[in-house]
């Protein structure tokens, strides 16, 4: 009894396989749209921000006044490949990674 009714229920579904494919595509559409929105709202702006930070770090020059991620303010006194020397006060120098720089300050900010 049960087997014959089960077979009878699957027969029309096999005939309408084209419609089933369309419904699976439309059910995936919200997922695809969510990924596109996520890309434009979160991923793309973050990549742009990283690119600008990398350009700022590459453009550092001796004498620039900078702020670091640790809150230190000073003038760049020497530049290396991955490091820089920061003069915090006359005679006080600290060596740190270039990636710790978060902002280049306008000239004359530090007195």
Backbone bond lengths (Angstrom), bond angles and torsions (degrees), N, CA, C in turn:
res aa  C-N    CA-C-N  psi(-1)  N-CA   C-N-CA  omega(-1)  CA-C   N-CA-C  phi
1 X - - - 1.435 - - 1.522 112.12 -
2 X 1.349 116.52 -50.76 1.460 120.14 -175.82 1.527 112.38 -69.95
3 X 1.319 117.07 -34.55 1.448 120.31 -176.84 1.518 110.71 -67.13
4 X 1.275 117.63 -43.64 1.464 119.64 -178.24 1.529 111.24 -65.43
5 X 1.330 118.80 -35.94 1.465 119.76 178.66 1.530 110.67 -72.52
6 X 1.326 118.30 -32.11 1.462 121.51 178.10 1.519 110.63 -67.80
7 X 1.307 116.94 -41.80 1.457 120.62 178.58 1.520 110.07 -66.90
8 X 1.296 116.95 -37.40 1.454 120.48 179.80 1.532 111.10 -66.25
9 X 1.313 117.23 -31.98 1.459 119.62 -179.42 1.523 111.96 -75.29
10 X 1.323 119.27 -30.48 1.462 121.31 -178.60 1.517 112.61 -83.56
11 X 1.288 119.39 -19.88 1.462 121.21 -178.12 1.523 112.62 -61.85
12 X 1.330 122.31 -46.77 1.461 119.81 178.90 1.530 112.39 -67.75
13 X 1.327 118.27 -30.41 1.459 120.71 179.74 1.523 110.59 -66.62
14 X 1.325 117.76 -37.24 1.458 121.21 178.40 1.520 110.35 -67.72
15 X 1.298 117.59 -32.49 1.460 120.73 179.56 1.534 111.26 -72.85
16 X 1.318 117.99 -28.50 1.469 121.79 -177.40 1.527 111.41 -103.57
17 X 1.322 119.04 40.19 1.465 122.68 -177.75 1.527 111.39 -66.71
18 X 1.320 118.44 -30.48 1.464 121.72 178.72 1.519 110.91 -64.65
19 X 1.307 118.44 -40.92 1.458 122.39 178.43 1.516 111.43 -69.29
20 X 1.321 116.66 -32.59 1.464 121.30 178.29 1.522 110.73 -66.61
21 X 1.311 116.80 -37.24 1.468 121.46 178.57 1.524 110.05 -64.56
22 X 1.314 116.28 -41.07 1.465 120.90 -179.79 1.523 110.92 -66.45
23 X 1.308 117.88 -38.81 1.464 120.50 179.95 1.521 111.02 -69.27
24 X 1.331 118.77 -33.08 1.463 120.64 177.96 1.532 110.25 -70.09
25 X 1.331 117.31 -35.40 1.469 120.07 176.67 1.521 111.28 -67.56
26 X 1.317 116.88 -40.95 1.467 119.10 179.65 1.522 111.29 -71.16
27 X 1.329 118.09 -26.19 1.467 119.17 176.59 1.524 111.28 -75.22
28 X 1.333 117.75 -24.01 1.464 121.20 177.43 1.525 112.11 -84.84
29 X 1.308 117.73 -15.52 1.458 121.91 -177.31 1.535 113.23 -57.98
30 X 1.322 121.27 -44.39 1.477 119.68 177.59 1.528 113.14 -61.40
31 X 1.332 117.60 -36.10 1.449 121.15 177.91 1.527 111.10 -64.65
32 X 1.316 116.67 -43.22 1.464 121.42 178.48 1.526 110.11 -64.88
33 X 1.313 117.10 -43.23 1.468 120.79 179.07 1.528 111.36 -63.61
34 X 1.332 117.33 -38.64 1.467 120.20 177.75 1.523 111.00 -63.72
35 X 1.333 117.84 -39.25 1.458 120.78 177.94 1.525 111.14 -65.36
36 X 1.329 117.53 -41.50 1.462 121.09 179.04 1.530 110.48 -63.13
37 X 1.316 117.38 -43.93 1.459 120.85 178.53 1.530 110.15 -64.33
38 X 1.317 117.70 -42.48 1.456 122.08 178.26 1.524 110.84 -59.95
39 X 1.319 117.14 -40.96 1.459 121.19 179.25 1.520 110.71 -61.80
40 X 1.332 117.36 -49.09 1.461 120.08 -175.67 1.529 113.09 -75.54
41 X 1.327 118.24 -24.36 1.459 120.34 -177.69 1.527 112.10 -91.35
42 X 1.330 118.11 -35.50 1.465 119.83 -174.02 1.524 114.23 -116.64
43 X 1.300 118.61 -49.82 1.461 121.43 -170.49 1.525 111.49 -73.34
44 X 1.303 118.15 -48.59 1.461 121.72 -176.57 1.528 112.49 -63.20
45 X 1.345 120.04 -46.56 1.472 118.87 177.65 1.535 112.71 -62.76
46 X 1.333 117.48 -35.29 1.462 120.10 178.75 1.523 110.75 -66.44
47 X 1.320 117.29 -40.79 1.460 120.57 177.81 1.523 110.86 -64.54
48 X 1.320 117.31 -38.43 1.464 121.82 178.31 1.531 110.54 -65.15
49 X 1.324 116.25 -41.00 1.465 121.06 179.18 1.535 110.47 -64.88
50 X 1.327 117.67 -41.57 1.462 121.33 178.20 1.524 110.82 -63.70
51 X 1.315 117.13 -39.77 1.458 121.56 179.92 1.531 110.37 -64.68
52 X 1.338 117.60 -42.17 1.458 121.21 178.50 1.527 111.08 -65.71
53 X 1.340 117.31 -39.09 1.469 121.13 179.06 1.527 110.30 -65.25
54 X 1.320 117.01 -42.57 1.465 121.48 178.55 1.529 110.66 -62.27
55 X 1.348 117.43 -40.90 1.464 120.94 178.51 1.530 110.51 -65.84
56 X 1.338 117.90 -38.94 1.458 121.66 178.93 1.534 110.30 -63.97
57 X 1.331 116.84 -43.30 1.463 120.68 -179.74 1.524 110.92 -66.12
58 X 1.325 116.97 -39.36 1.468 120.20 179.14 1.530 111.85 -67.89
59 X 1.332 117.76 -26.44 1.464 121.93 -177.46 1.528 113.35 -89.66
60 X 1.332 117.95 2.42 1.465 120.12 179.07 1.526 110.51 -60.93
61 X 1.321 115.20 142.12 1.456 120.60 178.63 1.522 109.18 -135.70
62 X 1.316 115.59 162.47 1.461 121.10 178.33 1.524 109.00 -63.06
63 X 1.327 116.39 131.77 1.461 121.33 -179.86 1.518 113.90 98.65
64 X 1.326 117.78 -10.00 1.470 120.51 177.11 1.524 110.08 -67.63
65 X 1.308 116.21 142.47 1.463 121.78 175.44 1.520 107.17 -97.49
66 X 1.341 114.96 127.99 1.466 119.47 -172.79 1.525 111.43 -132.42
67 X 1.331 114.77 163.11 1.458 123.55 170.96 1.518 106.64 -118.59
68 X 1.332 116.10 139.26 1.461 120.29 -178.54 1.524 110.51 -105.59
69 X 1.321 115.17 170.25 1.461 121.09 179.48 1.524 111.40 -65.63
70 X 1.321 117.85 -24.76 1.458 122.09 178.44 1.514 113.50 -84.38
71 X 1.330 117.42 -4.04 1.457 120.99 178.51 1.511 114.06 95.04
72 X 1.315 118.23 7.16 1.459 120.84 178.81 1.524 110.37 -81.40
73 X 1.320 115.81 141.87 1.459 122.14 174.99 1.518 107.58 -118.47
74 X 1.319 116.89 137.12 1.458 119.53 179.18 1.507 111.50 -175.08
75 X 1.350 113.60 -179.19 1.463 121.43 179.17 1.521 108.97 -105.06
76 X 1.312 115.94 141.24 1.460 121.58 176.94 1.519 107.39 -74.05
77 X 1.351 115.65 122.14 1.463 118.68 -179.67 1.526 112.29 -106.13
78 X 1.322 117.27 -21.73 1.469 120.79 177.21 1.524 108.53 -155.80
79 X 1.329 114.74 148.10 1.463 120.87 -179.39 1.518 109.76 -122.24
80 X 1.315 115.89 138.41 1.455 122.23 174.07 1.520 108.85 -122.62
81 X 1.326 116.32 -171.34 1.468 120.40 -178.80 1.522 111.75 -63.78
82 X 1.320 117.12 -53.46 1.464 120.61 -179.04 1.515 113.03 -117.58
83 X 1.328 116.22 -3.52 1.458 121.19 -175.79 1.526 110.31 -126.99
84 X 1.316 114.96 162.67 1.460 120.94 173.35 1.515 108.32 -141.85
85 X 1.321 116.16 157.99 1.455 121.56 176.17 1.506 107.69 -106.26
86 X 1.319 115.13 125.76 1.456 122.51 -175.80 1.519 108.80 -109.92
87 X 1.326 116.43 126.41 1.461 121.11 177.52 1.523 107.79 -94.68
88 X 1.322 115.78 111.38 1.454 121.78 -177.55 1.523 111.38 -83.25
89 X 1.322 116.88 -38.70 1.464 124.37 178.59 1.525 105.78 -149.97
90 X 1.335 118.09 166.45 1.470 118.38 177.98 1.532 111.04 -57.03
91 X 1.314 116.52 120.12 1.455 122.46 179.81 1.520 114.97 86.94
92 X 1.329 119.05 -2.85 1.472 122.10 179.47 1.523 108.12 -113.80
93 X 1.336 115.48 110.93 1.454 120.33 -178.84 1.525 109.94 -124.26
94 X 1.319 114.81 143.73 1.463 122.33 -179.49 1.522 107.46 -129.33
95 X 1.330 115.38 136.28 1.456 119.32 175.18 1.523 108.03 -98.55
96 X 1.320 116.53 132.53 1.470 120.52 -177.92 1.527 110.22 -146.76
97 X 1.326 114.60 167.26 1.465 120.11 178.99 1.522 110.14 -74.09
98 X 1.312 115.28 148.46 1.466 119.88 177.97 1.517 112.24 -63.20
99 X 1.326 117.08 -32.53 1.463 120.45 -176.74 1.523 112.71 -68.26
100 X 1.348 118.20 -12.94 1.462 121.38 178.60 1.523 112.06 -77.02
101 X 1.325 117.77 -12.22 1.461 121.65 179.57 1.525 108.61 -75.24
102 X 1.330 116.17 126.76 1.459 119.06 179.49 1.519 112.96 -111.69
103 X 1.344 117.08 -17.82 1.460 119.10 -177.38 1.513 110.29 -157.56
104 X 1.319 116.23 139.23 1.449 121.92 169.74 1.518 106.35 -97.09
105 X 1.331 115.14 122.71 1.451 121.18 -176.73 1.526 111.31 -86.67
106 X 1.328 118.29 155.25 1.468 120.52 175.29 1.537 110.63 -63.13
107 X 1.301 116.27 149.88 1.465 121.08 179.19 1.514 110.22 -59.14
108 X 1.330 116.85 137.82 1.446 122.04 178.72 1.512 114.74 87.92
109 X 1.308 117.94 3.92 1.470 120.60 179.76 1.527 110.17 -69.76
110 X 1.320 116.52 -41.29 1.451 121.37 -179.11 1.530 107.83 -94.96
111 X 1.298 116.15 125.80 1.480 120.62 -179.30 1.493 110.14 -100.29
